[in-house]
Every structure is written in structure tokens, then in C-alpha cells.
């Protein structure tokens, strides 16, 4: 009996992943050697490399583009012979910036292997995730006759910009599928499977004052001083606690940027504040908006000789938490534990693409991956010998979902 006939019994699947380790490492190194910093570098190199690898293994791909026609991602589908829902493995191919490249032990695109670690920007986040997912697709394609539903690989090159253009083009574009049952996002880290996260409600506050000559005999109200008043008011806001064990994190409000004024001789009439509010099931977007408007209104009242503050919404994603009985959560946690690790299910403080998907009604896990250090920092690297365990866990989880979906009556979203 092969590993594919025993998806919940890991030895054979793990053996296959160990056979793939050198190939996964080689593909990851090839990707790391191509700079693909979000919003800085072109993405053709990493997309072409993945496209070529998949083509060499008999798998077709499709390029995702934005409204301007620029590439924002790549997809590959393994269609089962039997009806069933669609499951997505998602990883990003763009990366964080290098920072001070001279501070790195090895250059950020050197893809150096040393002492059991692969060094380089994007090695952990998340080029190795993409390489692992490619190998899983290549392993599952020959047994498509046994699968119920579709496996999709989605590789985004607009993730580190915060735009998530690849994900948006696939899940919310004009040809978005309506049968996506769940998404597993290949962020690194073996200690946890992220099954939820605080939502985000982000605004830019345009705080107004009255301009004048700063050296004049009359003093006009400064937008910066008014903004400072508003910052103090916002920072003292009491936010509710979490919703118990199912969602233990409280809401959070942070003023993350202040921009206003120029030179020395003008009293500023505009100061812009970036306000980042993290929401929860009991402190949702509506509650965040109410709190913000009340605080802004109080400050505007105290500055009667200035125009009112404009509140401009930037991003609004809901908080989410997968149910204990979620097939997606159960499949990945069970497979990881069978592979020999004991990750915990975690509700994350930061938001992630899973929050965006939650707004579309699509469940997601956001993270189970290789052991790493230096994420978004100097000397990003991954521990090479953790690659097979991660591959085996995702392989078994996906196979379980694609062979049980037809029997459990789960409808499309």
C-alpha cells in the first residue's frame, strides 16, 4: 500500500518528502537568488522560474494580472476526476526589502547553505513554501483519478506590498471560483498553526488647522497641535477584552504615523494621522468606527475655529477564528502531529491574508512551515532538515481533504 492510499499514516508520505528534499532546496535556492522585493524588483524572474519547474513536471499554469495587465500571481490546478470543492495552497513569491545588505552574514540573494541553514531574503517567507507546494502538486497529479475536487497552487507576488494583488485577482476577480472550501497559507514556523487573527480597521485622519505666518502677531490653530491632542485622546481609549478562550486577544489601537507641516515659517493647516485598530468578534469594525468618530468629534469640539477632521477608511478586514471542527483546521493539525510535531492552534495578533479571505467567507489557516529565524530582518534563514516534515504534513492534509470532501456533504461557499 502506497503513501497515497494511507494519507493518515505518515511514514510513506514522509519518506517521499525526504526524497524530494534536495529538489525542494534547489528550487528554493533558485528563487532566493532572484531578487523579488515587493514594490521594488520585477517579478518576471521568480514567476518564470516556478512556471518552468511546473511545466517540466507536466503541470500547466496561469498568470494572474491586475487591472493594468501587470502580473500579480500565478496559479496551477490539479483537477480530481470526481466532483468536490476547491482547496488552495497559497504562498508568496515576493519578499520584504533587504534593509542594510552589508549587515548580512551572506548577501541577501546568495542563497548560501551553511551549517544546515539556507540563508537569504525570502528563504523562509515564503519561497520555500512555494517550492514545497510545487512538489506536493507534482506528487498528487499522477493520482488525480482518486481525488474529489481540485487542488490549486496560488503564488502571490503582491503580498509584501500589502496589496495582495494575486489573492484578490484569484478570489475576488471577475472569474473568481465559487467553490473554494478553504485555503492553507504557507507562512513559516512549526510551533503553531494559525487558525484565526484579529481584524484590522485602518484609517487616515486628515486633521485641519488654520495656516498663518508662524512669526506673525496673531496665532492661528496649528493642525499639528490639534493632531497631537487627538493622538492623546485616542491613546487613552479603553477597548474591550477578548471573547474568552475561543478568541483570547483584546482590541488594540495604535497611531502609526503623523505627517504635517513644512519648513519653519508656516503654521500648518493639515496633519495626517494613520490609525491602526485591531478588531475582535466583540469589538468589530462597527464598534471601531463608533469609537473613532466619538473621539474625533470630541477633539473637533475643543477646536471650534478649525474645520472638522476627515476620516478616510483605508482597510477593513474582519477578525476570524476557525471552529474546532473545521475540516481545514483538523486536517492540518492532525497531519502535522502525525508527522511528529505538536503545533498549537493559535489566534494571531497581527492580521494576515486569512482575514481578507474571512471577509469573502473562505476559511484559512495562516502558517505552518519550516523553522526559521530573521523574518523580515537581517540574515533571514530556514532550517533545511525541517523541510520534509512540512511537506509531509501538507501533503497528507491536502490528500485527506481531497478524498473525504465528497463524503461529508460540504457545500460550496
C-alpha positions in Angstrom: 0.0 0.0 0.0 1.4 3.4 -1.0 1.5 6.6 0.9 -1.3 7.9 -1.2 -3.5 5.1 -0.1 -2.7 5.8 3.5 -3.0 9.6 3.8 -3.3 9.5 7.6 -0.3 7.2 8.1 2.7 9.3 7.5 5.8 7.1 7.2 5.5 6.7 3.4 4.5 10.3 2.8 7.4 11.4 4.9 9.8 9.2 3.0 8.6 10.7 -0.2 9.2 14.2 1.2 12.7 13.2 2.2 13.3 12.0 -1.3 12.2 15.5 -2.5 14.3 17.5 0.0 17.2 18.1 -2.4 14.9 19.2 -5.2 12.9 21.5 -2.8 16.1 23.0 -1.6 17.4 23.5 -5.2 14.2 25.3 -6.3 14.1 27.4 -3.2 17.8 28.5 -3.7 17.0 29.3 -7.3 14.1 31.5 -6.2 16.1 33.2 -3.4 18.8 34.1 -5.9 16.3 36.2 -7.8 15.5 39.5 -6.0 11.8 40.0 -5.8 11.3 42.6 -3.1 7.7 43.8 -3.0 7.2 47.1 -4.9 10.9 47.3 -5.8 12.0 44.4 -8.1 10.4 43.0 -11.2 8.6 39.7 -10.6 9.1 38.0 -14.0 12.2 36.1 -12.8 10.5 34.3 -9.9 7.3 33.7 -11.9 9.2 32.3 -14.9 11.2 30.0 -12.6 8.2 28.5 -10.9 6.3 28.3 -14.2 9.2 26.4 -15.8 9.5 24.0 -12.9 5.8 23.1 -13.0 5.9 22.8 -16.8 8.8 20.4 -16.6 6.7 18.3 -14.3 3.7 18.3 -16.7 1.7 21.0 -14.9 0.0 23.9 -16.6 0.0 27.4 -15.1 -2.0 30.6 -15.5 -0.7 34.1 -14.8 -2.8 36.4 -12.8 -2.8 40.1 -13.7 -4.1 43.3 -12.2 -6.2 46.0 -13.9 -3.2 47.3 -15.7 -2.2 43.9 -17.0 0.8 43.7 -14.7 1.5 40.2 -13.3 0.5 39.7 -9.7 0.5 36.0 -9.3 0.5 32.5 -10.7 -1.9 29.6 -10.4 -1.7 25.8 -11.1 -4.6 23.4 -10.8 -4.8 19.7 -10.1 -8.3 18.6 -11.0 -9.6 15.4 -9.5 -11.6 13.0 -11.5 -14.6 13.3 -9.1 -16.7 16.3 -8.1 -15.7 18.2 -5.0 -14.7 21.5 -3.6 -11.6 23.5 -4.3 -8.7 23.7 -1.8 -5.9 26.2 -2.2 -2.2 26.2 -1.2 -1.1 29.8 -1.1 2.5 31.2 -0.7 4.1 34.5 -1.7 7.0 34.8 -4.1 7.7 38.5 -3.3 9.7 39.4 -0.3 10.4 42.1 2.3 13.2 44.6 1.5 16.9 43.7 2.3 17.5 46.5 4.8 21.2 47.1 5.1 22.6 44.4 2.8 26.1 45.0 4.2 24.9 43.9 7.6 24.1 40.4 6.4 26.4 37.5 7.1 25.9 36.3 3.5 24.4 38.6 0.7 20.6 38.5 0.7 20.4 36.8 -2.7 23.4 34.5 -2.2 21.1 31.5 -1.3 24.0 30.3 0.8 23.8 26.9 2.6 25.8 26.8 5.8 25.6 24.7 8.9 22.2 23.2 8.0 20.6 26.5 7.2 19.6 28.2 3.9 20.3 32.0 4.0 18.6 34.7 2.0 15.7 37.1 1.8 12.5 35.2 1.2 14.1 31.8 2.0 11.6 31.3 4.8 8.9 33.9 3.8 7.8 32.2 1.7 9.8 30.9 -1.2 10.4 27.5 0.5 6.6 27.3 1.0 6.1 27.8 -2.7 8.8 25.1 -3.5 7.2 22.7 -1.1 3.7 23.2 -2.6 5.1 22.7 -6.2 6.4 19.3 -5.1 3.1 18.3 -3.5 1.3 19.2 -6.7 3.7 17.0 -8.7 3.2 14.1 -6.3 -0.6 14.4 -6.4 -1.1 14.9 -10.2 -0.5 11.2 -11.0 -3.3 10.2 -8.7 -5.9 12.7 -9.8 -8.2 9.8 -10.7 -8.7 9.2 -6.9 -9.3 12.9 -6.0 -12.6 14.6 -5.3 -12.3 18.2 -6.1 -9.4 20.5 -7.1 -6.1 21.5 -5.6 -4.9 24.9 -6.6 -1.5 26.4 -6.1 -1.6 30.2 -5.7 1.6 32.2 -5.7 1.2 35.9 -5.0 3.8 38.5 -6.0 2.0 41.4 -4.4 1.9 40.2 -0.8 4.7 42.2 0.9 3.3 45.4 -0.5 0.1 44.8 1.4 -1.8 44.9 -1.8 -2.4 41.1 -2.0 -3.0 41.6 -5.7 -2.6 37.9 -6.6 -5.0 36.8 -4.0 -7.5 39.5 -4.9 -7.3 38.6 -8.6 -8.0 35.0 -7.9 -10.6 35.1 -5.1 -12.4 38.3 -5.9 -11.7 38.9 -9.6 -14.2 38.7 -12.5 -13.5 35.0 -12.9 -13.3 34.1 -9.2 -14.3 30.5 -8.4 -17.4 30.0 -6.2 -16.4 26.6 -4.8 -13.3 27.4 -2.6 -13.7 25.4 0.6 -10.5 26.6 2.2 -7.0 28.0 1.9 -3.8 26.9 3.6 -1.1 29.7 3.6 2.5 28.5 3.8 3.9 31.0 6.2 6.9 29.6 8.2 7.1 28.3 11.7 6.5 24.8 13.1 5.3 25.8 16.6 1.8 26.8 15.6 -1.0 26.6 13.1 -2.6 30.0 12.8 -6.4 29.4 12.8 -7.6 33.0 13.3 -6.5 36.5 13.8 -7.6 39.9 14.9 -9.2 42.0 12.2 -7.9 45.4 11.1 -9.7 48.7 10.7 -7.3 51.3 9.3 -8.0 54.9 8.6 -6.2 58.1 7.7 -7.4 61.1 9.7 -7.0 64.5 7.9 -6.7 66.9 10.8 -7.2 70.5 9.9 -5.9 73.7 11.4 -5.6 77.3 10.0 -2.4 78.4 8.2 -0.6 81.6 9.0 2.9 83.1 9.3 4.4 81.4 12.3 6.1 84.7 13.3 3.0 86.8 12.9 1.4 88.8 15.7 -1.6 86.6 15.7 -1.5 82.9 16.4 -3.7 80.5 14.4 -4.6 77.0 15.4 -2.0 74.5 14.3 -3.1 71.3 12.7 -0.1 69.5 14.3 -1.1 70.6 17.8 -4.7 69.6 17.2 -3.4 66.2 15.9 -1.3 65.8 19.0 -4.4 66.4 21.1 -6.2 63.7 19.0 -3.4 61.3 19.5 -3.6 61.7 23.3 -7.3 61.2 23.2 -7.1 58.1 21.1 -4.2 56.6 23.1 -6.4 56.6 26.3 -9.3 54.8 24.7 -10.5 51.7 26.7 -11.0 48.8 24.3 -12.9 45.6 25.4 -11.1 42.4 26.3 -11.2 39.3 24.1 -14.1 36.9 23.7 -12.8 34.2 26.0 -10.8 31.1 25.1 -12.2 31.0 21.6 -10.7 34.4 20.9 -8.5 35.5 23.8 -7.0 38.7 22.3 -8.4 42.2 23.1 -8.8 45.0 20.6 -5.9 47.4 20.1 -5.5 50.9 18.8 -2.2 52.4 17.5 -1.4 55.7 15.9 1.3 54.6 13.4 2.2 57.8 11.5 1.9 61.5 11.7 2.7 63.8 8.7 2.3 67.5 8.6 4.0 70.9 8.3 6.8 72.1 6.1 9.7 74.4 6.8 9.7 76.9 9.7 7.6 79.9 8.8 4.1 78.5 8.3 1.7 77.3 10.9 0.4 74.1 9.3 -3.2 73.7 8.3 -3.1 69.9 7.7 -1.7 67.0 9.6 -2.5 63.4 8.6 -2.6 60.5 11.1 -2.5 56.9 10.3 -4.6 54.9 12.8 -4.4 51.2 13.0 -7.2 49.5 15.0 -7.1 45.7 15.6 -10.6 44.3 15.9 -12.2 41.2 17.5 -15.5 39.4 17.3 -16.9 41.6 20.1 -15.0 44.8 19.1 -15.7 44.7 15.4 -15.4 47.3 12.6 -18.7 49.0 13.5 -17.5 49.4 17.1 -14.1 50.6 16.0 -15.7 53.2 13.7 -18.0 54.4 16.5 -15.1 54.8 18.9 -13.0 56.6 16.4 -15.8 59.0 15.4 -16.7 59.8 19.0 -13.1 60.6 19.9 -12.6 62.7 16.7 -15.9 64.6 17.4 -14.7 65.5 21.0 -11.4 66.9 19.7 -13.1 68.8 16.9 -15.5 70.3 19.5 -12.5 71.5 21.5 -11.0 73.2 18.4 -14.0 75.2 17.2 -12.1 77.5 14.9 -10.8 74.7 12.7 -12.6 72.6 10.0 -13.7 69.2 11.2 -11.4 66.2 10.8 -11.9 63.9 7.8 -11.9 60.2 8.4 -10.8 58.2 5.4 -11.1 54.4 5.5 -8.1 52.5 4.2 -8.5 48.8 5.0 -11.2 46.9 6.8 -10.9 43.1 7.3 -12.8 41.2 9.9 -11.5 39.1 12.8 -11.8 35.4 12.3 -11.3 32.1 14.1 -11.8 28.7 12.6 -14.2 26.4 14.5 -12.7 23.5 16.4 -14.5 21.2 14.0 -13.3 23.0 10.8 -12.1 20.4 8.3 -9.3 22.6 7.3 -8.0 23.1 10.8 -8.5 19.4 11.7 -6.7 18.2 8.6 -3.6 20.3 9.0 -3.2 19.9 12.8 -3.8 16.1 12.5 -1.3 15.7 9.7 1.4 17.8 11.4 1.0 15.8 14.6 1.2 12.6 12.7 4.4 13.9 11.1 6.0 14.2 14.5 5.4 17.8 15.6 2.9 19.2 18.1 1.9 22.7 16.8 -0.7 24.6 18.8 -3.7 26.2 17.2 -3.3 30.0 17.6 -5.3 33.1 17.2 -2.7 35.7 15.9 -2.5 39.3 17.0 -1.4 40.6 13.6 -3.9 40.3 10.7 -3.0 38.3 7.6 -4.4 37.3 4.3 -6.7 34.9 6.2 -8.7 38.0 7.4 -9.2 39.1 3.9 -10.4 35.7 3.0 -12.7 35.6 6.0 -14.4 38.7 4.6 -15.2 36.6 1.5 -16.5 33.7 3.6 -13.4 31.5 2.9 -11.8 29.7 5.8 -8.0 29.8 6.0 -5.0 28.7 8.1 -2.1 31.1 8.0 1.1 29.4 8.9 2.6 26.1 9.5 6.0 25.9 7.9 9.8 25.4 8.2 11.8 26.5 11.3 13.3 29.9 10.6 14.9 33.0 12.0 15.3 36.6 10.8 11.9 37.0 9.3 11.8 40.5 7.6 15.2 41.0 9.3 18.9 40.7 8.7 20.1 37.1 8.0 16.7 35.6 7.2 17.3 31.8 7.0 15.5 28.5 7.3 16.4 25.2 8.8 16.8 22.7 5.9 16.1 19.5 7.8 12.6 20.7 8.7 11.5 20.8 5.0 10.4 17.2 4.7 8.2 17.3 7.8 6.4 20.4 6.5 5.9 18.8 3.1 4.6 15.6 4.5 2.1 17.4 6.7 0.6 19.5 3.9 0.7 16.5 1.5 -1.3 14.4 3.9 -3.7 17.2 4.9 -4.5 18.0 1.3 -4.9 14.4 0.3 -7.3 13.8 3.2 -9.4 16.8 2.2 -9.5 15.7 -1.4 -10.5 12.2 -0.6 -13.2 12.9 2.1 -14.8 16.0 0.6 -17.4 14.1 -1.4 -18.5 12.0 1.5 -19.1 14.7 4.1 -21.7 16.8 2.3 -19.8 20.0 2.5 -21.4 22.5 0.1 -19.5 25.2 -1.8 -19.3 28.6 -0.1 
